[in-house]
Amino acid sequence: MNEIQPPQKMTIRYEVPITWLIGGFGIVASSLFYAGWQAADLKTQLESAVRLGKEVMQKQDAMTKDLMELKVKDQLFDAKISQIEQRLNKVDK
């Protein structure tokens, strides 16, 4: 009689030396440390860029305000000049 035999299972054993495991964990830890260091540097650069951006916007707002004041002063001077010209024209007549 032929009995049906179950298929044989193959097992593969992995053996890794402890020094490789320690080295692998060391590499992972160093990589994470380096990535954190780079992230901290990028955060510092971003904060610096944001601060500089705010300063530029404040300076731009101040310059815009000064420009508007100059335009108003220019219009006032133009109005005074036209008044003086009108008075001169009246005196000349």
Residue frames as qw, qx, qy, qz and C-alpha x, y, z in Angstrom:
[[0.000, 0.885, 0.466, 0.000, 0.00, 0.00, 0.00],
 [0.402, 0.359, 0.005, 0.842, 1.09, 3.37, -0.92],
 [0.272, -0.752, -0.445, 0.404, 0.74, 5.90, 1.80],
 [0.276, 0.825, 0.115, 0.480, 0.59, 9.53, 0.89],
 [0.594, -0.292, -0.281, 0.695, 3.40, 11.30, 2.61],
 [0.007, -0.961, -0.197, 0.196, 3.04, 14.94, 3.57],
 [0.559, 0.713, -0.141, 0.399, 5.44, 17.23, 1.75],
 [0.702, -0.277, -0.267, 0.600, 8.68, 17.73, 3.54],
 [0.064, -0.995, -0.079, -0.021, 9.28, 21.15, 4.99],
 [0.673, 0.315, -0.197, 0.640, 12.59, 22.79, 4.44],
 [0.396, -0.896, -0.129, 0.156, 13.94, 24.85, 7.25],
 [0.560, 0.541, -0.168, 0.605, 16.71, 27.34, 6.83],
 [0.571, -0.693, -0.236, 0.371, 18.59, 28.53, 9.83],
 [0.308, 0.824, -0.096, 0.466, 20.09, 31.96, 9.86],
 [0.708, -0.504, -0.180, 0.461, 23.06, 32.54, 12.04],
 [0.255, 0.858, -0.046, 0.443, 24.41, 36.02, 12.43],
 [0.596, -0.013, -0.455, 0.661, 27.48, 36.80, 14.46],
 [0.303, -0.796, -0.421, 0.312, 26.85, 39.07, 17.44],
 [0.333, -0.392, 0.156, 0.843, 29.46, 41.54, 16.18],
 [0.071, 0.290, 0.607, 0.737, 27.41, 41.99, 13.00],
 [0.250, -0.740, -0.616, -0.102, 24.31, 42.67, 15.05],
 [0.389, -0.686, -0.180, 0.588, 26.13, 45.18, 17.23],
 [0.278, -0.151, 0.384, 0.868, 27.62, 46.82, 14.14],
 [0.016, -0.491, -0.684, -0.540, 24.22, 46.97, 12.45],
 [0.305, -0.814, -0.477, 0.132, 22.62, 48.61, 15.48],
 [0.411, -0.519, 0.042, 0.748, 25.54, 51.02, 15.65],
 [0.190, 0.125, 0.527, 0.819, 25.07, 52.00, 12.02],
 [0.158, -0.681, -0.639, -0.321, 21.33, 52.52, 12.52],
 [0.400, -0.766, -0.314, 0.394, 21.96, 54.59, 15.67],
 [0.361, -0.322, 0.224, 0.846, 24.61, 56.70, 13.88],
 [0.089, 0.359, 0.616, 0.695, 22.29, 57.25, 10.93],
 [0.262, -0.784, -0.555, -0.089, 19.47, 58.37, 13.22],
 [0.433, -0.649, -0.116, 0.615, 21.83, 60.68, 15.12],
 [0.287, -0.088, 0.401, 0.866, 23.09, 62.21, 11.86],
 [0.042, -0.553, -0.650, -0.520, 19.54, 62.64, 10.54],
 [0.348, -0.809, -0.436, 0.185, 18.52, 64.37, 13.78],
 [0.420, -0.467, 0.087, 0.773, 21.54, 66.62, 13.60],
 [0.166, 0.161, 0.536, 0.812, 20.70, 67.60, 10.02],
 [0.177, -0.701, -0.638, -0.263, 17.05, 68.16, 10.94],
 [0.390, -0.745, -0.271, 0.469, 18.09, 70.47, 13.80],
 [0.325, -0.262, 0.291, 0.861, 20.33, 72.42, 11.43],
 [0.030, 0.393, 0.643, 0.656, 17.53, 72.74, 8.87],
 [0.279, -0.783, -0.554, 0.054, 15.16, 73.91, 11.62],
 [0.381, -0.603, -0.050, 0.699, 17.67, 76.59, 12.63],
 [0.207, -0.008, 0.487, 0.848, 18.02, 77.71, 9.01],
 [0.098, -0.595, -0.693, -0.396, 14.25, 77.82, 8.60],
 [0.334, -0.786, -0.404, 0.327, 13.82, 79.90, 11.77],
 [0.340, -0.421, 0.173, 0.823, 16.53, 82.28, 10.54],
 [0.105, 0.231, 0.620, 0.743, 14.85, 82.60, 7.14],
 [0.197, -0.733, -0.638, -0.135, 11.46, 83.28, 8.75],
 [0.365, -0.712, -0.205, 0.565, 13.01, 85.94, 11.01],
 [0.261, -0.223, 0.368, 0.864, 14.73, 87.60, 8.06],
 [0.013, 0.456, 0.712, 0.535, 11.51, 87.44, 6.06],
 [0.252, -0.807, -0.513, 0.148, 9.63, 89.20, 8.85],
 [0.346, -0.576, 0.038, 0.740, 12.33, 91.88, 9.04],
 [0.189, 0.057, 0.562, 0.803, 12.16, 92.43, 5.29],
 [0.097, -0.647, -0.689, -0.312, 8.37, 92.73, 5.44],
 [0.315, -0.787, -0.332, 0.413, 8.61, 95.25, 8.28],
 [0.297, -0.388, 0.266, 0.831, 11.17, 97.30, 6.34],
 [0.093, 0.296, 0.684, 0.660, 9.00, 97.12, 3.23],
 [0.181, -0.773, -0.607, -0.024, 5.96, 98.29, 5.20],
 [0.330, -0.702, -0.099, 0.623, 7.99, 101.16, 6.66],
 [0.244, -0.150, 0.473, 0.833, 9.24, 102.12, 3.18],
 [0.001, 0.531, 0.724, 0.441, 5.69, 101.99, 1.80],
 [0.251, -0.823, -0.441, 0.254, 4.50, 104.24, 4.62],
 [0.323, -0.541, 0.149, 0.762, 7.35, 106.68, 3.98],
 [0.191, 0.132, 0.639, 0.734, 6.57, 106.66, 0.26],
 [0.084, -0.718, -0.661, -0.200, 2.91, 107.43, 0.92],
 [0.302, -0.791, -0.217, 0.486, 3.93, 110.30, 3.22],
 [0.306, -0.300, 0.381, 0.820, 6.23, 111.63, 0.51],
 [0.097, 0.423, 0.706, 0.560, 3.41, 111.46, -2.04],
 [0.190, -0.835, -0.509, 0.085, 1.14, 113.40, 0.31],
 [0.343, -0.665, 0.043, 0.662, 3.87, 115.99, 0.93],
 [0.284, -0.001, 0.571, 0.770, 4.49, 116.22, -2.81],
 [0.002, -0.647, -0.672, -0.360, 0.80, 116.87, -3.42],
 [0.283, -0.843, -0.310, 0.337, 0.77, 119.52, -0.68],
 [0.353, -0.448, 0.279, 0.773, 3.80, 121.23, -2.23],
 [0.186, 0.284, 0.671, 0.659, 2.15, 121.10, -5.66],
 [0.117, -0.804, -0.577, -0.083, -0.99, 122.68, -4.19],
 [0.336, -0.763, -0.080, 0.546, 1.07, 125.45, -2.53],
 [0.333, -0.172, 0.477, 0.795, 2.95, 126.09, -5.76],
 [0.086, 0.518, 0.681, 0.510, -0.29, 126.36, -7.71],
 [0.220, -0.863, -0.418, 0.180, -1.69, 128.77, -5.08],
 [0.360, -0.595, 0.153, 0.702, 1.45, 130.91, -5.31],
 [0.258, 0.107, 0.616, 0.737, 1.22, 130.88, -9.12],
 [0.027, -0.728, -0.642, -0.238, -2.42, 131.94, -8.91],
 [0.298, -0.835, -0.202, 0.415, -1.51, 134.83, -6.58],
 [0.359, -0.350, 0.373, 0.781, 1.28, 135.88, -8.90],
 [0.174, 0.392, 0.689, 0.584, -1.10, 135.83, -11.82],
 [0.143, -0.856, -0.497, 0.022, -3.55, 138.03, -9.88],
 [0.356, -0.717, 0.042, 0.598, -0.76, 140.46, -8.96],
 [0.351, -0.074, 0.547, 0.756, 0.47, 140.60, -12.58],
 [0.089, 0.639, 0.655, 0.394, -3.04, 141.50, -13.80]]
